[in-house]
Amino acid sequence: MRRPWWTLKVLSGFGLIGHYVAASFYPVPGAWLPGLPYAASLGLILFGGGLSLSHYVVLKRRNAVVEHPERLLSRPGLYRFIRHPMYSGDCCLYAGLALYPLSWISLLLWLAGSVAIVRQAQIEDAQMAARFGAEHAAWRRRTGLLLPRFRR
């Protein structure tokens, strides 16, 4: 297994999708907040999915692969505030899937997926820092990993 954190993220995501679909048709035993508005869950899913997809498009449009960080560091989209907006979107998406309905199963899947997402972001950050040095260090000082860093 070459990319264990990515694998855990994907497996957690599939588990959350399965839980979400099953909960749409059958009651989930032991669910907390079973009356949580479906709209709140759907809103997080759409927001997170849109955030991930839109920044995937930014990366592909600018060919901002690891070989060309200057294109990414020119700060398109949320990259001027967050180094990994696609992973931020994934966290929101997973939270939305976990909330409908919130149960031990969905909470554990969300937690596993979120830990994997954070770890994968840290690994990618370290790879970019090793490869691009000062340019990445300056970007890192200005931005947060998954959430915006507000200046003091």
DSSP file (Angstrom, degrees, kcal/mol; ACC not computed):
  #  RESIDUE AA STRUCTURE BP1 BP2  ACC     N-H-->O    O-->H-N    N-H-->O    O-->H-N    TCO  KAPPA ALPHA  PHI   PSI    X-CA   Y-CA   Z-CA
    1    1 A M              0   0    0      0, 0.0     0, 0.0     0, 0.0     0, 0.0   0.000 360.0 360.0 360.0 105.7    0.0    0.0    0.0
    2    2 A R        +     0   0    0      1,-0.3     0, 0.0     2,-0.1     0, 0.0   0.836 360.0  32.0 -78.5 -34.8    1.9    3.0   -1.3
    3    3 A R     >  +     0   0    0      1,-0.1     4,-2.3     2,-0.1    -1,-0.3  -0.650  66.3 166.8-125.6  74.6   -0.5    5.8   -0.2
    4    4 A P  H  > S+     0   0    0      0, 0.0     4,-2.4     0, 0.0     5,-0.2   0.835  76.3  51.3 -63.5 -34.0   -2.1    4.6    3.0
    5    5 A W  H  > S+     0   0    0      2,-0.2     4,-2.3     1,-0.2     5,-0.1   0.908 111.3  47.2 -70.9 -39.9   -3.6    7.9    4.0
    6    6 A W  H  > S+     0   0    0      2,-0.2     4,-2.5     1,-0.2    -1,-0.2   0.914 112.4  50.9 -64.6 -41.8   -5.2    8.4    0.6
    7    7 A T  H  X S+     0   0    0     -4,-2.3     4,-2.8     2,-0.2     5,-0.2   0.917 110.3  48.7 -61.9 -44.5   -6.6    4.9    0.7
    8    8 A L  H  X S+     0   0    0     -4,-2.4     4,-2.5     1,-0.2     5,-0.2   0.903 110.8  51.7 -62.2 -40.9   -8.1    5.5    4.2
    9    9 A K  H  X S+     0   0    0     -4,-2.3     4,-2.3     2,-0.2    -2,-0.2   0.937 112.8  44.5 -59.7 -47.7   -9.6    8.7    2.9
   10   10 A V  H  X S+     0   0    0     -4,-2.5     4,-2.6     2,-0.2     5,-0.2   0.920 114.0  48.6 -66.2 -44.8  -11.2    7.0   -0.1
   11   11 A L  H  X S+     0   0    0     -4,-2.8     4,-2.3     1,-0.2    -1,-0.2   0.900 112.0  49.5 -63.5 -40.1  -12.5    4.0    2.0
   12   12 A S  H  X S+     0   0    0     -4,-2.5     4,-2.6    -5,-0.2    -1,-0.2   0.908 110.4  51.5 -63.0 -41.6  -13.9    6.3    4.6
   13   13 A G  H  X S+     0   0    0     -4,-2.3     4,-2.4     2,-0.2    -2,-0.2   0.924 110.5  46.8 -61.6 -45.8  -15.6    8.3    1.8
   14   14 A F  H  X S+     0   0    0     -4,-2.6     4,-2.6     1,-0.2    -1,-0.2   0.896 111.9  52.1 -63.5 -38.9  -17.2    5.2    0.3
   15   15 A G  H  X S+     0   0    0     -4,-2.3     4,-2.4    -5,-0.2    -2,-0.2   0.916 110.5  47.7 -61.8 -42.9  -18.3    4.1    3.8
   16   16 A L  H  X S+     0   0    0     -4,-2.6     4,-2.6     2,-0.2    -2,-0.2   0.888 111.2  50.5 -66.1 -39.0  -19.9    7.5    4.4
   17   17 A I  H  X S+     0   0    0     -4,-2.4     4,-2.7     2,-0.2     5,-0.2   0.933 111.6  48.4 -63.7 -44.4  -21.7    7.4    1.0
   18   18 A G  H  X S+     0   0    0     -4,-2.6     4,-2.6     1,-0.2    -2,-0.2   0.909 112.6  48.1 -61.0 -42.7  -23.0    3.9    1.8
   19   19 A H  H  X S+     0   0    0     -4,-2.4     4,-2.6     2,-0.2    -1,-0.2   0.911 112.1  50.0 -62.7 -43.4  -24.2    5.0    5.2
   20   20 A Y  H  X S+     0   0    0     -4,-2.6     4,-1.1     2,-0.2    -2,-0.2   0.923 113.1  45.0 -62.5 -46.5  -25.9    8.0    3.7
   21   21 A V  H >X S+     0   0    0     -4,-2.7     4,-0.7     2,-0.2     3,-0.5   0.930 114.0  49.1 -65.1 -45.4  -27.6    6.0    1.0
   22   22 A A  H >X S+     0   0    0     -4,-2.6     4,-3.0     1,-0.2     3,-1.1   0.907 109.1  53.0 -60.7 -41.3  -28.7    3.3    3.5
   23   23 A A  H 3< S+     0   0    0     -4,-2.6    -1,-0.2     1,-0.3    -2,-0.2   0.746 100.9  62.2 -67.3 -22.2  -30.0    6.0    5.9
   24   24 A S  H << S+     0   0    0     -4,-1.1    -1,-0.3    -3,-0.5    -2,-0.2   0.754 118.9  25.2 -72.3 -23.3  -32.1    7.4    3.1
   25   25 A F  H << S+     0   0    0     -3,-1.1    -2,-0.2    -4,-0.7    -1,-0.1   0.696 126.3  35.2-111.9 -27.8  -34.0    4.2    2.8
   26   26 A Y  S  < S-     0   0    0     -4,-3.0    -1,-0.2    -5,-0.2     2,-0.1  -0.965  83.9-105.1-132.5 145.2  -33.8    2.5    6.2
   27   27 A P        -     0   0    0      0, 0.0    -3,-0.1     0, 0.0    -4,-0.0  -0.452  33.8-130.1 -66.7 140.8  -33.7    3.9    9.8
   28   28 A V    >   -     0   0    0     -5,-0.1     3,-1.5    -2,-0.1     2,-0.1  -0.835  22.1-125.7 -94.4 117.0  -30.3    3.7   11.3
   29   29 A P  T 3  S+     0   0    0      0, 0.0    -1,-0.0     0, 0.0     0, 0.0  -0.365  91.8  13.2 -62.5 137.7  -30.4    2.1   14.8
   30   30 A G  T 3  S+     0   0    0      1,-0.2    74,-0.3    73,-0.1     2,-0.2   0.652  86.7 161.9  74.6  16.4  -28.8    4.3   17.5
   31   31 A A    <   -     0   0    0     -3,-1.5     2,-0.3    72,-0.1    72,-0.3  -0.466  30.6-142.1 -71.2 138.3  -28.7    7.4   15.3
   32   32 A W  B    S+A  102   0A   0     70,-3.8    70,-0.7     1,-0.2     4,-0.2  -0.706  81.9  10.6 -92.5 152.2  -28.3   10.7   17.1
   33   33 A L  S >  S+     0   0    0     -2,-0.3     3,-2.2     1,-0.1    69,-0.3   0.891  71.3 171.2  48.5  50.2  -30.2   13.7   15.9
   34   34 A P  T 3  S+     0   0    0      0, 0.0    -1,-0.1     0, 0.0    -2,-0.1   0.767  75.4  56.2 -63.1 -21.2  -32.4   11.6   13.5
   35   35 A G  T 3  S+     0   0    0      2,-0.1     3,-0.1    65,-0.0    -2,-0.1   0.333  73.6 137.3 -91.0   8.3  -34.5   14.7   12.8
   36   36 A L  S <  S-     0   0    0     -3,-2.2     5,-0.1    -4,-0.2    -4,-0.0  -0.318  70.8 -94.9 -54.5 131.2  -31.5   16.8   11.7
   37   37 A P    >>  -     0   0    0      0, 0.0     4,-1.4     0, 0.0     3,-0.7  -0.228  23.3-142.8 -55.6 129.6  -32.7   18.7    8.7
   38   38 A Y  H 3> S+     0   0    0      1,-0.2     4,-2.9     2,-0.2     5,-0.2   0.831 100.2  64.3 -58.5 -33.3  -31.8   16.9    5.5
   39   39 A A  H 3> S+     0   0    0      1,-0.2     4,-2.6     2,-0.2    -1,-0.2   0.861  98.2  52.9 -63.0 -36.5  -31.1   20.4    4.0
   40   40 A A  H <> S+     0   0    0     -3,-0.7     4,-1.9     2,-0.2    -1,-0.2   0.928 112.7  44.3 -65.1 -43.8  -28.2   21.1    6.4
   41   41 A S  H  X S+     0   0    0     -4,-1.4     4,-2.2     2,-0.2    -2,-0.2   0.938 115.0  47.8 -63.6 -47.5  -26.6   17.8    5.4
   42   42 A L  H  X S+     0   0    0     -4,-2.9     4,-2.8     1,-0.2     5,-0.2   0.872 108.3  56.2 -63.1 -37.5  -27.2   18.4    1.7
   43   43 A G  H  X S+     0   0    0     -4,-2.6     4,-2.7    -5,-0.2    -1,-0.2   0.919 108.9  45.8 -60.9 -44.6  -25.9   21.9    2.0
   44   44 A L  H  X S+     0   0    0     -4,-1.9     4,-2.8     2,-0.2     5,-0.3   0.888 112.6  51.5 -65.1 -38.8  -22.6   20.7    3.5
   45   45 A I  H  X S+     0   0    0     -4,-2.2     4,-2.6     2,-0.2     5,-0.2   0.939 113.9  42.8 -63.1 -47.0  -22.3   18.0    0.8
   46   46 A L  H  X S+     0   0    0     -4,-2.8     4,-2.5     2,-0.2    -2,-0.2   0.908 116.3  47.8 -67.5 -41.9  -22.9   20.5   -2.0
   47   47 A F  H  X S+     0   0    0     -4,-2.7     4,-2.6    -5,-0.2    -2,-0.2   0.955 116.4  43.0 -62.7 -50.6  -20.6   23.2   -0.6
   48   48 A G  H  X S+     0   0    0     -4,-2.8     4,-2.4     1,-0.2     5,-0.2   0.913 116.2  47.4 -63.6 -43.9  -17.8   20.7    0.1
   49   49 A G  H  X S+     0   0    0     -4,-2.6     4,-2.7    -5,-0.3     5,-0.2   0.903 113.3  48.8 -64.1 -41.0  -18.2   19.0   -3.3
   50   50 A G  H  X S+     0   0    0     -4,-2.5     4,-2.8    -5,-0.2     5,-0.2   0.897 110.9  50.4 -64.9 -40.9  -18.3   22.3   -5.1
   51   51 A L  H  X S+     0   0    0     -4,-2.6     4,-1.7    -5,-0.2    -2,-0.2   0.933 114.2  44.2 -62.8 -46.8  -15.2   23.5   -3.3
   52   52 A S  H  X S+     0   0    0     -4,-2.4     4,-1.7    -5,-0.2    -2,-0.2   0.943 116.7  45.5 -63.0 -48.2  -13.3   20.4   -4.1
   53   53 A L  H  X S+     0   0    0     -4,-2.7     4,-2.1     1,-0.2    -2,-0.2   0.907 111.0  51.8 -65.2 -42.9  -14.4   20.3   -7.7
   54   54 A S  H  X S+     0   0    0     -4,-2.8     4,-1.8     1,-0.2    -1,-0.2   0.880 112.9  44.9 -64.5 -36.7  -13.8   24.0   -8.4
   55   55 A H  H  X S+     0   0    0     -4,-1.7     4,-2.1    -5,-0.2    -1,-0.2   0.750 107.7  57.9 -81.3 -22.4  -10.3   23.8   -7.1
   56   56 A Y  H  X S+     0   0    0     -4,-1.7     4,-2.4     2,-0.2    -2,-0.2   0.914 107.9  48.4 -63.9 -43.0   -9.6   20.6   -9.0
   57   57 A V  H  X S+     0   0    0     -4,-2.1     4,-3.1     2,-0.2     5,-0.3   0.904 108.4  53.9 -63.3 -41.8  -10.6   22.6  -12.1
   58   58 A V  H  X S+     0   0    0     -4,-1.8     4,-2.1     1,-0.2     6,-0.3   0.930 110.4  47.2 -57.9 -45.8   -8.2   25.5  -11.1
   59   59 A L  H  <>S+     0   0    0     -4,-2.1     5,-2.1     1,-0.2     4,-0.5   0.926 115.9  43.4 -63.0 -44.7   -5.4   23.0  -10.8
   60   60 A K  H ><5S+     0   0    0     -4,-2.4     3,-0.5     3,-0.2    -2,-0.2   0.890 113.1  51.5 -70.1 -38.9   -6.1   21.4  -14.1
   61   61 A R  H 3<5S+     0   0    0     -4,-3.1    -1,-0.2     1,-0.2    -2,-0.2   0.890 118.0  37.7 -65.7 -38.6   -6.7   24.7  -15.9
   62   62 A R  T 3<5S-     0   0    0     -4,-2.1    -1,-0.2    -5,-0.3    -2,-0.2   0.431 102.5-129.2 -92.0   1.0   -3.4   26.1  -14.7
   63   63 A N  T < 5 +     0   0    0     -3,-0.5     2,-2.0    -4,-0.5    -3,-0.2   0.891  45.0 169.3  49.9  40.6   -1.5   22.9  -15.0
   64   64 A A      < +     0   0    0     -5,-2.1    -1,-0.2    -6,-0.3    -4,-0.1  -0.337  11.5 150.5 -84.8  57.9   -0.4   23.6  -11.4
   65   65 A V    >   -     0   0    0     -2,-2.0     3,-2.4    -3,-0.1     7,-0.2  -0.296  68.4 -86.3 -78.4 174.5    1.1   20.2  -10.8
   66   66 A V  T 3  S+     0   0    0      1,-0.3    -1,-0.1     2,-0.1    -2,-0.1   0.752 126.4  64.7 -57.9 -24.8    4.0   19.9   -8.3
   67   67 A E  T 3  S+     0   0    0      1,-0.3    -1,-0.3     2,-0.1     3,-0.1   0.693 107.9  40.8 -72.1 -16.8    6.5   20.7  -11.1
   68   68 A H    X>  +     0   0    0     -3,-2.4     3,-1.1     1,-0.1     4,-0.8  -0.522  62.4 154.9-130.2  65.9    5.0   24.2  -11.5
   69   69 A P  H 3>  +     0   0    0      0, 0.0     4,-3.6     0, 0.0     3,-0.3   0.785  66.9  72.2 -67.1 -25.0    4.3   25.7   -8.0
   70   70 A E  H 3> S+     0   0    0      1,-0.3     4,-0.5     2,-0.2    -6,-0.1   0.833  95.0  54.1 -60.7 -29.1    4.6   29.2   -9.2
   71   71 A R  H <4 S+     0   0    0     -3,-1.1     3,-0.3     2,-0.2    -1,-0.3   0.882 114.0  40.7 -69.5 -37.7    1.3   28.8  -11.0
   72   72 A L  H >< S+     0   0    0     -4,-0.8     3,-1.6    -3,-0.3    -2,-0.2   0.876 111.0  56.9 -75.0 -38.7   -0.4   27.7   -7.8
   73   73 A L  H 3< S+     0   0    0     -4,-3.6    -1,-0.2     1,-0.3    -2,-0.2   0.578  84.4  81.1 -72.7  -7.5    1.4   30.2   -5.7
   74   74 A S  T 3< S-     0   0    0     -4,-0.5    -1,-0.3    -3,-0.3    -2,-0.1   0.501 107.6-122.7 -74.7  -0.9    0.0   33.0   -7.9
   75   75 A R    <   +     0   0    0     -3,-1.6     5,-0.3     1,-0.2     2,-0.2   0.914  41.4 177.5  68.4  54.5   -3.0   32.4   -5.7
   76   76 A P    >   -     0   0    0      0, 0.0     3,-1.9     0, 0.0     4,-0.2  -0.549  60.3 -14.9 -76.5 153.9   -6.0   31.5   -7.8
   77   77 A G  G >  S-     0   0    0      1,-0.3     3,-0.7    -2,-0.2     4,-0.0  -0.199 132.3 -21.4  56.8-139.8   -9.3   30.7   -6.0
   78   78 A L  G >> S+     0   0    0      1,-0.2     4,-2.8     2,-0.1     3,-2.5   0.439 110.2 100.3 -83.3   0.4   -8.9   30.0   -2.3
   79   79 A Y  G <4 S+     0   0    0     -3,-1.9    -1,-0.2     1,-0.3    -2,-0.2   0.697  72.3  66.2 -62.0 -16.7   -5.2   29.2   -2.6
   80   80 A R  G <4 S+     0   0    0     -3,-0.7    -1,-0.3    -5,-0.3    -2,-0.1   0.675 118.4  23.3 -75.8 -14.4   -4.4   32.7   -1.4
   81   81 A F  T <4 S+     0   0    0     -3,-2.5    63,-2.2     1,-0.3    68,-0.7   0.672 128.5  35.6-116.3 -31.4   -5.9   31.7    2.0
   82   82 A I  B  <  -b  144   0B   0     -4,-2.8    -1,-0.3    61,-0.2    63,-0.2  -0.985  57.4-152.1-133.2 134.0   -5.6   27.9    2.2
   83   83 A R  S    S+     0   0    0     61,-2.8    62,-0.2    -2,-0.4    63,-0.1   0.755  97.3  31.2 -77.1 -22.9   -2.9   25.6    0.8
   84   84 A H     >  +     0   0    0     61,-1.4     4,-1.9    60,-0.4     3,-0.3  -0.495  62.9 156.0-134.1  65.9   -5.3   22.6    0.4
   85   85 A P  H  > S+     0   0    0      0, 0.0     4,-2.4     0, 0.0     5,-0.1   0.803  76.4  59.7 -65.0 -27.3   -8.8   23.9   -0.5
   86   86 A M  H  > S+     0   0    0      2,-0.2     4,-2.1     1,-0.2   -34,-0.1   0.925 107.6  45.4 -64.8 -41.7   -9.7   20.6   -2.2
   87   87 A Y  H  > S+     0   0    0     -3,-0.3     4,-2.2     2,-0.2    -1,-0.2   0.857 109.7  55.2 -69.3 -33.9   -9.0   18.8    1.1
   88   88 A S  H  X S+     0   0    0     -4,-1.9     4,-2.0     2,-0.2    -2,-0.2   0.924 108.7  48.9 -61.1 -42.9  -11.1   21.4    2.9
   89   89 A G  H  X S+     0   0    0     -4,-2.4     4,-2.7     1,-0.2    -2,-0.2   0.893 107.9  53.8 -62.0 -40.7  -13.9   20.7    0.6
   90   90 A D  H  X S+     0   0    0     -4,-2.1     4,-2.8     2,-0.2    -1,-0.2   0.905 106.8  51.9 -60.7 -41.2  -13.5   17.0    1.2
   91   91 A C  H  X S+     0   0    0     -4,-2.2     4,-2.2     2,-0.2    -2,-0.2   0.917 111.8  46.1 -62.1 -43.1  -13.8   17.6    5.0
   92   92 A C  H  X S+     0   0    0     -4,-2.0     4,-2.4     2,-0.2    -2,-0.2   0.920 112.8  50.4 -64.0 -43.8  -17.0   19.5    4.5
   93   93 A L  H  X S+     0   0    0     -4,-2.7     4,-2.2     1,-0.2    -2,-0.2   0.929 111.5  47.5 -59.4 -47.3  -18.4   16.9    2.1
   94   94 A Y  H  X S+     0   0    0     -4,-2.8     4,-2.4     1,-0.2    -1,-0.2   0.883 110.0  53.2 -63.7 -38.8  -17.6   14.1    4.6
   95   95 A A  H  X S+     0   0    0     -4,-2.2     4,-1.7     2,-0.2    -1,-0.2   0.920 108.8  49.7 -62.9 -42.8  -19.2   16.1    7.5
   96   96 A G  H  X S+     0   0    0     -4,-2.4     4,-0.6     1,-0.2    -2,-0.2   0.906 112.0  47.5 -61.9 -41.7  -22.4   16.5    5.4
   97   97 A L  H >< S+     0   0    0     -4,-2.2     3,-0.6     1,-0.2    -1,-0.2   0.875 112.1  50.8 -65.8 -37.0  -22.4   12.7    4.7
   98   98 A A  H 3< S+     0   0    0     -4,-2.4     5,-0.4     1,-0.2    -1,-0.2   0.790 101.7  61.9 -72.2 -27.8  -21.8   11.9    8.4
   99   99 A L  H >< S+     0   0    0     -4,-1.7     3,-1.1     1,-0.2    -1,-0.2   0.686  77.4  96.3 -74.8 -17.4  -24.6   14.2    9.7
  100  100 A Y  T << S-     0   0    0     -3,-0.6   -77,-0.2    -4,-0.6    -1,-0.2  -0.850 118.0 -11.7-114.4 100.9  -27.4   12.3    7.9
  101  101 A P  T 3  S-     0   0    0      0, 0.0    -1,-0.5     0, 0.0     2,-0.4   0.812  89.6-135.9 -85.1 154.3  -28.1   10.7   10.3
  102  102 A L  B <   +A   32   0A   0     -3,-1.1   -70,-3.8   -70,-0.7     2,-0.3  -0.533  42.2 149.1 -70.3 124.6  -25.3   11.2   12.9
  103  103 A S     >  -     0   0    0     -5,-0.4     4,-2.7    -2,-0.4     5,-0.2  -0.891  62.4 -93.9-145.2 173.7  -24.4    7.8   14.4
  104  104 A W  H  > S+     0   0    0    -74,-0.3     4,-2.5    -2,-0.3     5,-0.2   0.903 124.7  51.8 -58.8 -40.3  -21.3    6.1   15.8
  105  105 A I  H  > S+     0   0    0      2,-0.2     4,-2.4     1,-0.2    -1,-0.2   0.953 112.7  42.4 -62.9 -50.3  -20.7    4.6   12.4
  106  106 A S  H  > S+     0   0    0      1,-0.2     4,-2.6    -5,-0.2    -1,-0.2   0.878 114.0  52.7 -66.9 -35.9  -20.8    7.9   10.6
  107  107 A L  H  X S+     0   0    0     -4,-2.7     4,-2.6     2,-0.2    -1,-0.2   0.923 111.4  45.7 -64.7 -44.0  -18.8    9.6   13.3
  108  108 A L  H  X S+     0   0    0     -4,-2.5     4,-2.6    -5,-0.2    -2,-0.2   0.901 113.9  48.8 -66.5 -40.4  -16.0    7.1   13.2
  109  109 A L  H  X S+     0   0    0     -4,-2.4     4,-2.5    -5,-0.2    -2,-0.2   0.912 113.0  47.8 -64.7 -41.8  -15.9    7.1    9.4
  110  110 A W  H  X S+     0   0    0     -4,-2.6     4,-2.8     2,-0.2    -2,-0.2   0.922 112.7  48.9 -63.8 -43.8  -15.8   10.9    9.3
  111  111 A L  H  X S+     0   0    0     -4,-2.6     4,-2.6     2,-0.2     5,-0.2   0.931 112.7  47.0 -62.9 -46.1  -13.1   11.0   11.9
  112  112 A A  H  X S+     0   0    0     -4,-2.6     4,-2.2     1,-0.2    -1,-0.2   0.927 114.9  47.0 -61.2 -44.9  -11.0    8.4   10.0
  113  113 A G  H  X S+     0   0    0     -4,-2.5     4,-2.3    -5,-0.2    -2,-0.2   0.899 112.6  49.0 -63.6 -41.3  -11.5   10.3    6.8
  114  114 A S  H  X S+     0   0    0     -4,-2.8     4,-2.6     2,-0.2     5,-0.2   0.906 110.5  49.6 -67.6 -41.8  -10.6   13.6    8.4
  115  115 A V  H  X S+     0   0    0     -4,-2.6     4,-2.6     1,-0.2    -1,-0.2   0.923 112.5  48.9 -60.9 -43.2   -7.5   12.3   10.0
  116  116 A A  H  X S+     0   0    0     -4,-2.2     4,-2.6    -5,-0.2    -2,-0.2   0.895 110.8  50.2 -63.5 -40.5   -6.4   10.8    6.6
  117  117 A I  H  X S+     0   0    0     -4,-2.3     4,-2.4     2,-0.2    -2,-0.2   0.936 112.4  46.1 -63.9 -47.1   -7.1   14.1    4.8
  118  118 A V  H  X S+     0   0    0     -4,-2.6     4,-2.3     1,-0.2    -2,-0.2   0.926 114.4  48.3 -62.0 -44.7   -5.1   16.2    7.3
  119  119 A R  H  X S+     0   0    0     -4,-2.6     4,-2.4    -5,-0.2    -2,-0.2   0.911 111.1  49.8 -63.8 -42.2   -2.2   13.7    7.2
  120  120 A Q  H  X S+     0   0    0     -4,-2.6     4,-2.5     1,-0.2    -1,-0.2   0.902 110.3  51.0 -63.5 -40.2   -2.2   13.6    3.4
  121  121 A A  H  X S+     0   0    0     -4,-2.4     4,-2.4     1,-0.2    -1,-0.2   0.903 110.2  49.8 -63.0 -40.9   -2.2   17.4    3.3
  122  122 A Q  H  X S+     0   0    0     -4,-2.3     4,-2.4     2,-0.2    -2,-0.2   0.901 110.5  49.9 -64.4 -40.7    0.8   17.5    5.7
  123  123 A I  H  X S+     0   0    0     -4,-2.4     4,-2.2     2,-0.2    -2,-0.2   0.933 112.2  46.9 -63.3 -46.2    2.7   14.9    3.6
  124  124 A E  H  X S+     0   0    0     -4,-2.5     4,-2.4     1,-0.2    -2,-0.2   0.882 110.8  53.2 -64.3 -37.6    2.0   17.0    0.4
  125  125 A D  H  X S+     0   0    0     -4,-2.4     4,-2.8     1,-0.2    -1,-0.2   0.930 109.0  48.8 -61.3 -45.3    3.1   20.1    2.2
  126  126 A A  H  X S+     0   0    0     -4,-2.4     4,-2.3     1,-0.2    -2,-0.2   0.890 110.8  50.9 -63.3 -39.2    6.4   18.5    3.3
  127  127 A Q  H  X S+     0   0    0     -4,-2.2     4,-1.7     2,-0.2    -1,-0.2   0.920 113.0  44.9 -64.1 -43.7    7.0   17.3   -0.3
  128  128 A M  H  X S+     0   0    0     -4,-2.4     4,-3.0     2,-0.2     5,-0.2   0.890 112.0  52.6 -68.9 -37.7    6.4   20.8   -1.7
  129  129 A A  H  X S+     0   0    0     -4,-2.8     4,-1.7     1,-0.2    -2,-0.2   0.911 110.3  48.3 -63.3 -41.4    8.6   22.4    1.0
  130  130 A A  H  < S+     0   0    0     -4,-2.3    -1,-0.2    -5,-0.2    -2,-0.2   0.858 118.9  39.8 -65.8 -34.1   11.5   20.0    0.3
  131  131 A R  H  < S+     0   0    0     -4,-1.7    -2,-0.2    -5,-0.2    -1,-0.2   0.841 127.7  27.4 -85.6 -34.1   11.2   20.7   -3.4
  132  132 A F  H >X S-     0   0    0     -4,-3.0     3,-1.3     1,-0.2     4,-0.7   0.368  79.7-179.6-119.0   4.7   10.5   24.5   -3.5
  133  133 A G  H 3X  +     0   0    0     -4,-1.7     4,-2.4    -5,-0.2     3,-0.3   0.009  67.2  18.2  46.3-117.7   12.1   25.8   -0.3
  134  134 A A  H 3> S+     0   0    0      1,-0.2     4,-2.4     2,-0.2    -1,-0.2   0.835 123.4  56.0 -61.9 -37.9   11.8   29.5    0.3
  135  135 A E  H <> S+     0   0    0     -3,-1.3     4,-1.6     1,-0.2    -1,-0.2   0.920 112.9  41.7 -62.0 -43.1    8.9   30.1   -2.2
  136  136 A H  H  X S+     0   0    0     -4,-0.7     4,-2.9    -3,-0.3    -2,-0.2   0.889 111.0  56.9 -70.4 -39.1    6.8   27.4   -0.4
  137  137 A A  H  X S+     0   0    0     -4,-2.4     4,-1.9     1,-0.2    -2,-0.2   0.897 107.3  48.4 -60.2 -41.0    7.9   28.7    3.1
  138  138 A A  H  X S+     0   0    0     -4,-2.4     4,-1.2     2,-0.2    -1,-0.2   0.914 113.1  47.5 -65.2 -42.3    6.6   32.2    2.3
  139  139 A W  H  X S+     0   0    0     -4,-1.6     4,-1.3     1,-0.2     3,-0.3   0.896 110.2  53.6 -63.8 -40.4    3.3   30.8    1.0
  140  140 A R  H  < S+     0   0    0     -4,-2.9    -1,-0.2     1,-0.2    -2,-0.2   0.871 105.3  53.3 -64.3 -37.6    3.0   28.6    4.1
  141  141 A R  H  < S+     0   0    0     -4,-1.9    -1,-0.2     1,-0.2    -2,-0.2   0.823 112.9  44.6 -66.5 -30.1    3.5   31.6    6.4
  142  142 A R  H  < S+     0   0    0     -4,-1.2     7,-0.3    -3,-0.3     2,-0.3   0.699 114.4  48.5 -86.1 -20.4    0.6   33.4    4.7
  143  143 A T  S  < S-     0   0    0     -4,-1.3   -61,-0.2    -3,-0.2     2,-0.2  -0.775  71.9-123.2-125.8 161.7   -1.9   30.6    4.5
  144  144 A G  B     -b   82   0B   0    -63,-2.2   -61,-2.8    -2,-0.3   -60,-0.4  -0.609  26.4-120.3 -95.9 163.6   -3.4   27.8    6.6
  145  145 A L  S    S-     0   0    0     -2,-0.2   -61,-1.4   -63,-0.2   -57,-0.2   0.978 100.1 -14.5 -66.9 -57.0   -3.3   24.1    5.8
  146  146 A L  S    S+     0   0    0      1,-0.2    -1,-0.1   -63,-0.1   -64,-0.1   0.547 135.4  47.8-122.9 -19.0   -7.1   23.6    5.6
  147  147 A L  S    S-     0   0    0    -66,-0.1    -1,-0.2     1,-0.0   -64,-0.2  -0.911  95.9 -90.7-123.0 151.9   -8.5   26.7    7.1
  148  148 A P        -     0   0    0      0, 0.0     2,-0.6     0, 0.0   -66,-0.1  -0.276  32.7-135.4 -60.7 145.5   -7.6   30.3    6.5
  149  149 A R        -     0   0    0    -68,-0.7     2,-0.4    -7,-0.3    -5,-0.1  -0.921  19.2-146.7-101.6 118.7   -4.9   31.8    8.6
  150  150 A F        -     0   0    0     -2,-0.6     2,-0.1     1,-0.1    -7,-0.0  -0.701  18.1-116.7 -89.7 135.8   -6.0   35.3    9.7
  151  151 A R              0   0    0     -2,-0.4    -1,-0.1     1,-0.1    -9,-0.0  -0.362 360.0 360.0 -70.6 147.8   -3.2   37.8   10.2
  152  152 A R              0   0    0     -2,-0.1    -1,-0.1     0, 0.0    -2,-0.0   0.429 360.0 360.0 -94.7 360.0   -2.6   39.3   13.6
